[in-house]
Amino acid sequence: MSHLPDIFTQVAVLLFLAACVGALGIRMKQPLIVAYIAVGIIAGPSVLSLVSVNDQVDLLSKLGITLLLFIVGLKLDLHIIRTMGPVALATGLGQVIFTSVVGYFIAVSLGMPPISALYVAVALTFSSTIIIVKLLSDKKEVDSLHGRIALGFLIVQDLVVVFVMIGLNTLSSSTDQSSAFLTTLAVLAKGLGFLVIIVLIARYVFPRLLRLMSQSKELLVMFAIAWAVMLAMLGDSLGFSKEVGAFVAGVSLASTPYRDALGARLVSLRDFLLVFFFIDLGARLDLSLLGSQVGDAVIFSLFVLIGNPLIVMVIMGFLGYRKRTGFLAGLTVAQISEFSLILAALGLSLGHISAETMGLITLVGLITISASTYMIIFSYPLYERLAPWLGIFERNNPFREVSQVDVADDGVEDIILFGSGRYGAGIASTLRQQGCRVSIIDYNPELVHKGDQMGFPIIYGDAEDPEFLTSLPLASASWVVSTVRDEHVSRALVHALRDNNYTGRIAVTAHDPIEAKRLSSAGADLVLVPFADAAVEAAARILEKTDQPAVR
């Protein structure tokens, strides 16, 4: 029972504790997941009994998981898998198979029943996309070779976890082995029909509907949330699970020009709602049961921290990558993820595993997430110490890495341009003629649609949205150019780029030279003044013709 009088007071106390413990976690360079689980333990029945596990917190946690899977589907970039070629699939699937098989035998040898051992083994295979992307972004390594490879096999892992959830829900709905096959066929048939309907909606309904919704940022976000929750409900009613339905909802929007803007807008809401999932998870842990599981948790944690990176290095070395790339990519799988905890919670709700097994998986998560964070932060000093013993993971001729580095380092300028009106489109066209790669972003849905029709895709996004800027490939862009003639927007863009540690150059657009001086003082490297620049260019051309005879 809670010592606090009502749910509002409980939530207020939870949020305050989450903020305080989260600040301590950041100070210790720990992901917030660890801090939030700790808040649940502190506030739950095992320690202070300040809050009780209730339906309201459970609802908020389910909404958080729904948005998590929706954003995973929304950001599903199959281009990364294609560009990384065999390494993403081979490393992703190879690590999943190796970890699950070896983890299962470890669990059985420790005396666990087969079903619990299977859950533990599968939970050990998934790495945290959220944590890895955050750490790689902080280190500016998202666009590095090992960063792109890591993102590739993390996508593969995300796809695997979706199929695992489908399988678990299918098995749970069958009463015996004889009906399992028929149940599986029924789920597959319903799933195929479900996917066909979603594809038709995405193909024939979304283009016009999203153009209408995008007239308002708030309405577009509301539609995305409603779509995610609606498909989560349908997925659950069809026997797939809420998570799979939400994932399909995200995939259905992943090919639209609105995906990045939606993802940026929903990240904060997702993180806020996931707070309640991790707090609820921590509150459900019985500390009296965890003491006897510390030994098993340490064994599984060492397996994840050492075994997972080793198998990644073996596969990448075999495929022709250097030991350094294999080591840095391997460190990204040295922890279990939020999906592991979601999978365990699903198993607990289905009656497949006990609270003790759930606690064991959570304890392994706390250990591996905490330890791997420091391993990734200090990856380079760690590599320097271990490099003399890593030669066995490298071929004499790391042919694949040499070819990919050559392709990546092609000397072509990457430019991000905001505004696709006549002025912006003219700049983009000229830059492309000069051989530059230009990514065009605009907030006007009509221009976004027109760009798609004319064959040069335009991304829907807002230059004033700092969350949206974090989704852009800033690390590889040499210029960020804005043709939006609004001083407030230009200042916000410059400040947001500098806050995101963007090291390239920034060009913005002003109405007149006085405004241009203010924007230069604000940090812009170049300020374009269209009418003044055009007048100077026109005068120069007139003077060039002065000494030439007139054409009669």
C-alpha positions as a printed Julia matrix, in Angstrom:
552×3 Matrix{Float64}:
  0.0     0.0     0.0
  1.1     3.53   -0.68
  1.67    6.08    2.06
  0.52    8.83   -0.35
 -3.17    9.75   -0.61
 -3.96    9.76   -4.35
 -2.57    8.96   -7.8
 -1.78   12.62   -8.62
  0.39   12.93   -5.52
  2.09    9.62   -6.32
  2.9    10.74   -9.88
  4.2    14.08   -8.58
  6.53   12.3    -6.15
  7.64    9.86   -8.86
  8.52   12.64  -11.3
 10.42   14.6    -8.65
 12.39   11.5    -7.63
 13.03   10.68  -11.3
 14.45   14.15  -11.9
 16.72   14.0    -8.83
 17.98   10.45   -9.35
 18.28   11.09  -13.11
 20.53   14.09  -12.42
 22.7    11.88  -10.22
 22.82    9.26  -13.0
 23.9    11.83  -15.59
 26.58   12.98  -13.17
 27.83    9.39  -13.06
 27.6     9.16  -16.91
 24.85    6.56  -16.7
 21.83    6.18  -19.03
 18.57    7.33  -17.53
 17.12    3.83  -17.8
 19.23    2.76  -14.83
 18.19    5.81  -12.84
 14.49    5.29  -13.49
 14.56    1.63  -12.46
 16.34    2.73   -9.3
 13.53    5.25   -8.68
 10.98    2.44   -8.93
 12.92    0.34   -6.43
 13.28    3.26   -4.0
  9.66    4.4    -4.24
  8.19    0.89   -4.45
  7.1    -1.6    -1.79
 10.63   -2.94   -1.28
 11.98    0.31    0.2
  9.85    3.38    1.0
  6.39    2.24   -0.21
  5.69    5.77   -1.39
  3.79    4.58   -4.43
  1.85    1.48   -5.34
  1.69   -0.37   -8.65
 -1.62    0.73  -10.18
 -3.59    0.78  -13.4
 -2.81    4.43  -14.17
  0.97    3.91  -14.11
  0.54    0.7   -16.08
 -1.45    2.56  -18.76
  1.21    5.26  -19.08
  3.93    2.61  -19.36
  2.02    0.82  -22.14
  1.64    4.07  -24.05
  5.4     4.6   -23.69
  6.15    1.14  -25.1
  3.7     1.77  -27.95
  5.47    5.0   -28.9
  8.87    3.31  -28.54
  7.96    0.63  -31.11
  6.24    3.22  -33.32
  9.4     5.35  -33.48
 11.54    2.26  -34.12
  9.34    1.48  -37.12
  9.28    5.13  -38.16
 13.07    5.29  -38.22
 13.5     1.9   -39.89
 16.11    2.74  -42.5
 16.6    -0.24  -44.77
 19.1     1.88  -46.7
 21.57    1.4   -43.84
 21.24   -2.38  -44.13
 21.67   -2.23  -47.92
 24.71    0.06  -47.81
 26.37   -1.98  -45.09
 25.8    -5.11  -47.2
 26.37   -8.5   -45.58
 27.91   -7.2   -42.38
 24.65   -5.85  -40.88
 22.72   -9.07  -41.49
 25.61  -11.41  -40.72
 26.6    -9.62  -37.52
 23.05   -8.98  -36.35
 21.75  -12.49  -36.95
 25.05  -14.16  -35.98
 25.16  -12.38  -32.64
 21.49  -13.17  -31.93
 21.94  -16.87  -32.72
 25.23  -17.22  -30.81
 24.0   -15.38  -27.72
 20.65  -17.16  -27.54
 22.12  -20.65  -28.0
 25.03  -20.23  -25.59
 22.89  -18.24  -23.16
 20.3   -21.03  -23.12
 22.87  -23.67  -22.2
 24.29  -21.42  -19.48
 20.81  -20.9   -18.04
 20.01  -24.63  -18.12
 23.35  -25.47  -16.49
 22.42  -23.07  -13.68
 19.29  -25.11  -13.02
 16.68  -22.96  -14.73
 13.6   -24.65  -16.32
 13.6   -24.72  -20.15
 11.01  -21.95  -20.71
 12.68  -19.57  -18.26
 16.08  -20.42  -19.76
 14.75  -19.64  -23.24
 13.42  -16.24  -22.13
 16.68  -15.36  -20.43
 18.7   -16.47  -23.47
 16.62  -14.43  -25.91
 16.61  -11.39  -23.61
 20.42  -11.42  -23.61
 20.56  -11.02  -27.39
 19.1    -7.53  -27.81
 21.13   -4.35  -27.46
 19.7    -0.92  -26.69
 19.26    1.18  -29.82
 18.35    4.23  -27.72
 21.47    4.05  -25.56
 23.86    3.25  -28.42
 22.6     6.02  -30.69
 22.83    8.51  -27.81
 26.39    7.51  -26.92
 27.53    7.46  -30.55
 25.93   10.86  -31.13
 27.67   12.32  -28.09
 30.99   11.01  -29.43
 30.16   12.15  -33.01
 30.57    8.59  -34.28
 27.14    7.94  -35.81
 28.54    8.47  -39.32
 31.78    6.6   -38.66
 32.25    3.17  -40.22
 31.77    1.28  -36.95
 28.83    3.55  -36.1
 27.04    2.79  -39.38
 27.7    -0.93  -38.96
 26.35   -0.81  -35.4
 23.18    0.97  -36.56
 22.79   -1.68  -39.27
 22.84   -4.68  -36.94
 20.77   -2.85  -34.31
 18.04   -2.52  -36.96
 18.34   -6.25  -37.6
 17.93   -6.89  -33.87
 14.86   -4.64  -33.76
 13.28   -6.7   -36.56
 14.12   -9.94  -34.75
 12.46   -8.78  -31.52
  9.27   -7.96  -33.43
  9.13  -11.5   -34.83
  9.86  -12.95  -31.38
  6.91  -11.02  -29.92
  4.66  -12.31  -32.69
  5.81  -15.87  -31.95
  5.25  -15.53  -28.2
  1.73  -14.2   -28.61
  0.94  -16.96  -31.11
  2.18  -19.68  -28.77
  0.34  -18.2   -25.8
 -2.95  -18.31  -27.67
 -2.66  -22.06  -28.43
 -3.65  -24.54  -25.73
 -1.59  -27.51  -26.92
  0.94  -28.5   -29.55
 -1.68  -29.85  -31.95
 -3.38  -26.46  -32.16
 -0.14  -24.46  -32.29
  0.29  -25.07  -36.03
 -3.27  -24.02  -36.85
 -2.97  -21.0   -34.57
  0.25  -19.98  -36.3
 -1.38  -20.28  -39.72
 -4.34  -18.21  -38.55
 -2.07  -15.48  -37.17
 -0.03  -15.44  -40.39
 -3.19  -15.15  -42.48
 -4.53  -12.32  -40.35
 -1.12  -10.68  -40.4
 -0.92  -10.84  -44.18
 -4.37   -9.29  -44.54
 -3.46   -6.65  -41.94
 -0.28   -5.73  -43.82
 -2.06   -5.58  -47.2
 -4.63   -3.13  -45.81
 -1.9    -0.96  -44.24
  0.09   -0.93  -47.51
 -2.99    0.17  -49.45
 -3.7     2.92  -46.92
 -0.07    4.1   -47.05
 -0.11    4.06  -50.85
 -3.45    5.68  -51.64
 -4.67    7.49  -48.51
 -1.61    8.87  -46.73
 -0.28   11.19  -49.49
 -3.35   13.43  -49.39
 -4.18   12.88  -45.73
 -0.69   13.75  -44.5
 -0.58   16.87  -46.69
 -3.73   18.01  -44.92
 -2.5    17.07  -41.45
  0.88   18.72  -41.98
 -0.76   22.15  -42.26
 -0.51   22.08  -38.46
  2.41   20.58  -36.55
  0.16   19.81  -33.59
 -2.4    18.04  -35.77
  0.27   15.99  -37.53
  1.69   14.81  -34.2
 -1.81   14.04  -32.89
 -2.56   11.96  -35.98
  0.72   10.03  -35.59
 -0.05    9.2   -31.95
 -3.62    8.2   -32.81
 -2.39    6.01  -35.7
  0.19    4.31  -33.44
 -2.3     3.6   -30.65
 -5.03    2.49  -33.08
 -2.79   -0.03  -34.85
 -1.45   -1.17  -31.47
 -5.02   -1.93  -30.45
 -5.71   -3.73  -33.74
 -2.48   -5.7   -33.46
 -3.43   -6.83  -29.98
 -6.94   -7.84  -31.04
 -5.53   -9.82  -34.0
 -3.12  -11.72  -31.76
  0.18  -10.02  -32.62
  0.55   -7.79  -29.53
  0.32   -4.03  -29.11
  4.05   -3.66  -29.74
  3.9    -5.26  -33.19
  0.89   -3.16  -34.19
  2.69    0.02  -33.15
  5.81   -1.07  -35.05
  3.77   -1.6   -38.24
  2.21    1.85  -37.76
  5.68    3.38  -37.71
  6.85    1.44  -40.76
  3.8     2.64  -42.7
  4.99    6.24  -42.23
  8.73    5.56  -42.61
  8.78    6.24  -46.36
  7.01    9.6   -46.09
  8.85   12.95  -46.0
  7.34   13.6   -42.55
  9.15   10.77  -40.73
 12.05   12.82  -39.36
  9.84   15.66  -38.13
  7.46   13.19  -36.47
 10.28   11.23  -34.89
 11.83   14.4   -33.49
  8.52   15.61  -32.09
  7.63   12.29  -30.45
 10.98   11.46  -28.86
 10.41   13.63  -25.79
  6.9    12.25  -25.27
  8.22    8.7   -25.68
 10.97    9.3   -23.14
  8.52   10.82  -20.67
  6.08    7.9   -20.9
  8.87    5.31  -20.74
  9.81    6.77  -17.37
  6.68    5.1   -16.0
  7.54    1.74  -17.58
 10.96    1.61  -15.96
  9.64    2.96  -12.65
  6.85    0.38  -12.73
  9.43   -2.29  -13.49
 11.59   -1.25  -10.56
  8.59   -1.06   -8.22
  7.66   -4.66   -9.06
 11.09   -5.99   -8.1
 11.28   -7.86   -4.82
 14.71   -7.1    -3.37
 14.44  -10.11   -1.07
 14.48  -12.35   -4.16
 17.35  -10.55   -5.89
 19.95  -11.41   -3.27
 19.96  -15.08   -4.23
 20.25  -14.18   -7.93
 23.33  -11.97   -7.79
 25.66  -14.85   -8.65
 23.63  -15.89  -11.7
 23.26  -12.26  -12.76
 27.04  -11.76  -12.64
 27.61  -14.86  -14.8
 25.09  -13.71  -17.43
 26.42  -10.16  -17.29
 30.0   -11.29  -17.94
 28.73  -13.37  -20.85
 27.01  -10.31  -22.37
 29.88   -7.92  -21.65
 32.54  -10.24  -23.09
 30.81  -12.83  -25.27
 28.7   -10.48  -27.38
 31.6    -8.22  -28.45
 33.73  -11.29  -29.19
 31.24  -12.82  -31.61
 30.84   -9.47  -33.38
 34.63   -9.19  -33.75
 34.84  -12.76  -35.08
 32.17  -12.15  -37.72
 33.5    -8.75  -38.77
 37.06  -10.05  -38.95
 35.91  -12.92  -41.16
 34.07  -10.45  -43.42
 37.23   -8.39  -43.92
 37.15   -5.56  -41.37
 40.03   -4.32  -39.25
 40.27   -5.33  -35.6
 39.75   -1.72  -34.47
 36.45   -1.41  -36.33
 35.3    -4.8   -35.06
 36.22   -3.91  -31.48
 34.44   -0.52  -31.51
 31.33   -2.0   -33.13
 31.42   -4.98  -30.76
 31.27   -2.77  -27.69
 27.83   -1.55  -28.77
 26.3    -4.98  -28.09
 27.78   -5.34  -24.6
 24.48   -4.73  -22.84
 20.86   -5.84  -22.94
 18.19   -3.36  -23.92
 14.83   -1.94  -23.03
 13.4    -4.52  -25.44
 14.84   -7.27  -23.23
 12.91   -5.85  -20.29
  9.75   -5.45  -22.4
 10.11   -9.05  -23.59
 10.51  -10.27  -20.01
  7.47   -8.23  -18.91
  5.49   -9.82  -21.74
  6.58  -13.29  -20.61
  5.56  -12.5   -17.04
  2.13  -11.27  -18.15
  1.64  -14.42  -20.26
  2.57  -16.63  -17.31
  5.64  -18.07  -19.05
  8.17  -16.89  -16.47
  8.15  -16.09  -12.75
  8.84  -12.84  -10.95
 12.24  -14.27   -9.99
 13.22  -14.66  -13.66
 11.95  -11.17  -14.38
 14.09   -9.85  -11.55
 17.14  -11.74  -12.85
 16.8   -10.23  -16.34
 16.33   -6.76  -14.86
 19.41   -7.19  -12.66
 21.47   -8.26  -15.69
 20.15   -5.17  -17.49
 21.25   -2.87  -14.68
 24.75   -4.4   -14.58
 25.38   -4.55  -18.33
 23.9    -1.14  -19.19
 25.96    0.52  -16.45
 29.22   -1.24  -17.34
 28.9    -1.0   -21.14
 28.26    2.75  -20.95
 31.73    3.27  -19.51
 33.19    0.79  -22.02
 31.8     2.81  -24.93
 32.75    6.19  -23.44
 36.34    5.03  -22.92
 36.45    2.81  -26.02
 39.65    4.27  -27.44
 41.82    3.93  -24.31
 40.36    0.43  -23.86
 41.28   -0.49  -27.43
 44.83    0.81  -27.01
 45.31   -1.51  -24.01
 43.82   -4.57  -25.7
 45.07   -4.02  -29.29
 48.13   -6.32  -28.99
 45.83   -9.31  -28.29
 43.19   -8.52  -30.95
 45.2    -9.46  -34.02
 43.42  -12.83  -34.3
 40.23  -10.94  -35.22
 41.73   -9.34  -38.34
 42.59  -10.77  -41.74
 45.93  -10.02  -43.36
 44.01   -8.04  -45.98
 40.94   -6.25  -44.51
 39.56   -5.81  -48.02
 35.99   -4.85  -47.19
 36.89   -1.99  -44.89
 39.34   -0.52  -47.41
 36.66   -0.46  -50.12
 34.01    1.08  -47.84
 36.33    3.79  -46.54
 37.2     4.71  -50.13
 33.51    5.0   -51.0
 32.67    7.02  -47.88
 35.57    9.43  -48.35
 34.68   10.54  -51.88
 35.39   14.23  -51.38
 31.81   15.29  -52.23
 30.43   18.2   -50.22
 27.28   17.42  -48.17
 25.0    20.43  -47.74
 21.74   20.72  -45.79
 19.47   23.45  -47.17
 16.34   24.82  -45.48
 13.75   26.38  -47.78
 12.75   25.14  -51.23
 11.17   28.3   -52.67
 12.47   29.89  -55.85
 15.61   31.2   -54.15
 16.35   27.99  -52.25
 15.54   25.75  -55.23
 17.86   27.84  -57.39
 20.72   27.49  -54.9
 20.11   23.75  -54.58
 20.05   23.27  -58.35
 23.32   25.2   -58.81
 25.06   23.3   -55.99
 23.98   19.97  -57.46
 25.3    21.01  -60.85
 28.63   21.62  -59.1
 28.59   18.02  -57.81
 27.41   18.65  -54.23
 24.98   16.4   -52.34
 22.14   18.62  -51.16
 19.42   17.61  -48.67
 16.45   19.98  -48.97
 14.13   20.63  -46.01
 10.93   22.66  -46.03
  8.01   23.27  -43.69
  5.49   23.88  -46.52
  3.69   20.58  -47.28
  2.76   21.79  -50.78
  6.42   22.33  -51.67
  7.28   18.95  -50.13
  4.65   17.31  -52.35
  5.81   19.26  -55.42
  9.4    18.16  -54.83
  8.32   14.51  -54.79
  6.47   14.99  -58.08
  9.48   16.65  -59.74
 11.9    13.93  -58.63
 13.98   15.75  -55.97
 12.67   14.62  -52.56
 12.15   17.32  -49.95
 12.12   16.45  -46.25
  9.37   17.94  -44.13
 10.91   19.77  -41.18
 11.13   23.0   -39.21
 14.37   24.97  -38.89
 13.21   26.22  -35.46
 12.78   22.71  -34.02
 15.97   21.76  -32.13
 14.81   18.16  -31.75
 14.44   17.85  -35.53
 18.01   19.11  -36.04
 19.36   16.2   -34.01
 17.89   13.78  -36.58
 19.89   15.33  -39.43
 23.33   14.05  -40.56
 25.14   17.09  -39.18
 28.43   15.26  -38.7
 28.88   14.8   -42.46
 27.5    18.19  -43.58
 30.03   20.87  -44.47
 27.33   23.58  -44.76
 23.89   24.18  -43.3
 22.15   26.82  -45.42
 18.84   28.54  -44.63
 17.01   30.61  -47.25
 14.24   31.47  -44.78
 14.13   35.27  -44.49
 13.12   35.47  -40.85
 15.66   36.76  -38.34
 14.07   34.88  -35.44
 14.21   31.58  -37.34
 17.81   32.22  -38.43
 18.94   32.99  -34.88
 17.19   29.89  -33.52
 18.84   27.75  -36.2
 22.32   29.11  -35.5
 21.99   28.65  -31.74
 20.53   25.14  -32.06
 23.32   24.04  -34.41
 26.01   25.36  -32.09
 24.29   23.72  -29.1
 24.45   20.4   -31.01
 28.21   20.95  -31.43
 27.92   21.35  -35.21
 31.42   22.14  -36.48
 30.58   22.95  -40.11
 29.69   26.32  -41.57
 26.31   28.06  -41.38
 24.72   30.35  -43.96
 21.46   32.22  -43.29
 19.41   34.76  -45.23
 18.55   38.35  -44.26
 16.3    41.1   -45.6
 18.9    43.87  -45.5
 22.56   44.58  -44.56
 21.62   45.78  -41.05
 19.91   42.48  -40.27
 22.86   40.68  -41.87
 25.26   42.29  -39.38
 23.15   41.12  -36.45
 23.07   37.56  -37.77
 26.84   37.59  -38.33
 27.26   38.65  -34.69
 24.96   35.79  -33.67
 27.4    33.27  -35.15
 26.5    32.82  -38.84
 29.52   32.22  -41.08
 27.8    33.68  -44.15
 24.72   35.87  -44.5
 22.91   36.0   -47.84
 21.0    39.18  -48.74
 19.17   38.19  -51.94
 18.23   41.63  -53.3
 21.5    43.28  -52.34
 23.51   40.33  -53.65
 21.54   40.34  -56.88
 22.08   44.09  -57.27
 25.83   43.69  -56.83
 25.89   40.85  -59.33
 23.79   42.85  -61.81
 26.03   45.9   -61.49
 29.14   43.74  -62.01
 27.67   42.25  -65.17
 26.69   45.71  -66.48
 30.24   46.94  -65.91
 31.65   43.9   -67.7
 29.65   44.86  -70.77
 30.53   48.57  -70.63
 33.64   48.31  -72.82
 31.98   45.98  -75.31
 30.11   47.29  -78.37
 26.35   47.33  -78.14
 24.42   44.66  -80.01
 22.25   46.27  -82.78
